[in-house]
Amino acid sequence: MSGMSGTEGLVPQGPGDLGDATRAVRAGLPEPVKYEPTLPGPVFAAHFHLPGDPTGPYTYGRDENPTWTHLERAIGELEAPGESGVETLVFASGMAAISAVLLSQLKAGDAAVLPEDGYQALPLLHEQMRAYGIEVRTAPTGGDAQLSVLAGAKLLWLETPSNPGLDVCDVRRMVAAAHEAGALVAVDNTLATPLGQRPLQLGADFSVASDTKGMTGHGDILLGHVSCRDPERAAGVRRWRKIVGAIPGPMEAWLAHRSLATLSLRIDRQCGTALVLAETLAAHGDVTGLRYPGLPGDPSHEVAARQMRRFGSVVSFVLPDREWADRFLDALRLVDDATSFGGVRSTAERRGRWGGDAVPEGFVRFSVGAEDPEDLIADVLRALDEAAKGAG
């Protein structure tokens, strides 16, 4: 039962015809039962009553949980609307989901191609994969450069838009080349969310995300998921989750499902304001290296527009130096200096402080929240002015 792409409650039209907001508020809900809650509360159970042969869906808390089932059905419905064959598995974090795909699908002697400009924690996984005898190759996201090292690989891992540089690759082109070469394709869809981009519909074998970010959107849950059409591949991911126990708590899963109801509202506001912020920054003399895929002048815009339905809540740019960026961040009043993104409260940080991204010292990753656009833009412009005053 767990991981099915359920359509409970989605009955007014054909299963693929609902709008994003309608789907988000209804996805994964069980059939209504008189006097029962619309969204059942979290099930806290390490074990279940199990007389006789263990043939039912729920046996032990590391394997399955009814609260996961509702959430997995909901995410599957968002990942691939109207499709019944998509399986979704939820994990304790985004890295748990990423690791599950790579380490369940690859073995010693296999080669994998990953982005060299991807999420900061990926190099830690590279080390572990190499320790297991898996060859790791890397190339930049932009320009579909990973195709240059694809020959003979078993799996191609895409992160588009990339974090934090916001480069984009052509998913359809990458999938076609990979499948022709006999490789699987997984797409880290964290920054876009399924409302911005649907990797499975673009041909990918796996859609993976850290739901800590935009999917749940409140900065209070660690969660990840993997969606996949192939039951055998999904079974491998499920087995890995069971072996390592990388499972979410039922309360986190319930809170995540509750949060999905506002996904469309949040994403629409955040993406709309992100474009306004990008346009504002493009006209500011202290800002260079501006990236936002939704900006018509962005190097990735043409490709992004072909495969993305929304362009995300993250804008990146460069200020003249480290001190300038720090002054800017200190001067912000409506923006938290924090390392995550996708939340309803705007956050920003100087990414160079972590030392793991190949970015200039003045590089800022800015995650746009759900504040009034006018208030946020005014705060940013005031902070930029204050940062410039301190340059002398």
C-alpha positions, 0 to 999 in steps of 0.5 A: 500500500505504501508508496502508491500514487493515490487519488483519494478525494480527487474526483471532480475531473479526470485524474490528471486535470486538476489544478496544482492548488486543488491537487495539493490540498487533496492529495493523499487524503483517504476516503472520507469516513463519518466522524473521522478526521480529514487527515488522520493523525500520526500513528505512533507504533513500533509494531502492529497486531500480527496474528498468523502469517505476516501478510498485511501492509503493516508489520513493523515500524521500520518497514511501513507506517500508515502515516507514511502511506498517506504522505507517500501517496500525496507526494506521488500524486504531485510528482506524476498526476494521474499515474497509478504506477509511481511509487514514492518512499519517504526518508528521514532527510534529503541526504538519506533519500539521495544515498538510498538511490545511489547506494541501492542502484550501484555496486562495486565496479559501476560508474556514476556521473554526478554534478561537480557543482551540486549540493555541498554534501555530495562530496561526502557521498563521493568518498563513500561510493569510492570506498565501496568500489564505485567510480565517481565522475563529475562535470558541471551542470551547465551546458549539459557537460555531464554528457561528456563523461557519461560513456559506460556509466550505470547512473547519471545524477542530475541536479537542476537547477543546481544548488547554489549556482542555479545552473540548469541542464536539459533533462530530456536531452540528458535522459535520452542520451543516458538511456541510449547508453544504458544508464539510469537517470536520477534528478534532484528536484529539491529546488524546483519541487514537483510544482516547478518541475516533474522529472518523471514526466521528463523521462527520469527514472528517479525524482529525488528531493530534500523535502526539508526545503520547499515541499514542507516550507516551514523550516521545522522538518527534516525529510526526503523522498524518492519517486520511481515508476519501476517497481524493481528499482523502487524495491531496491530503494525500499530495501535500502531504507529498511536496512539502514533504518533511514525512516521519518518519524510519524509526527514529521510525516504528518506535519509534512502532509499537512504542509503540502496543502499550502504548497501551491500558495507558498510556491506561487508567492515565493516564485513571483517575488523571486522574479521581482527580486531578481529584476531589482538586483539586475538594476543594482550597480553593486550586484554581479553574477546574478542568477535566476532561471526565471529571468529572461536574460539568465543563461539558463532561461531558455532551457529552464522555460522548456522544462520548468513550470515555475522557476523556484524561490532562490536567487543567487548573486555576488557582492564585491567581497566577503565583508560587503556581503556580511554587511549586507546580511547583517543589515537585513531585517526581514531575512534570516541568516540561515543555511536552508531555503524554500521556507515561508520566511526569507533566508540568505547566507554567504555560501563561502563561509562553509568552504564547500562551494566553488563560489566567490567570497561575496556570493549570496544565496537568497531564498525568497519567502512569503512576505509582502514583495514590497516589504522584502524588496525595500528591506533588500535595497536598504541593506544594499545601501547600508553595505555600500556605506561601509565600503569606505 
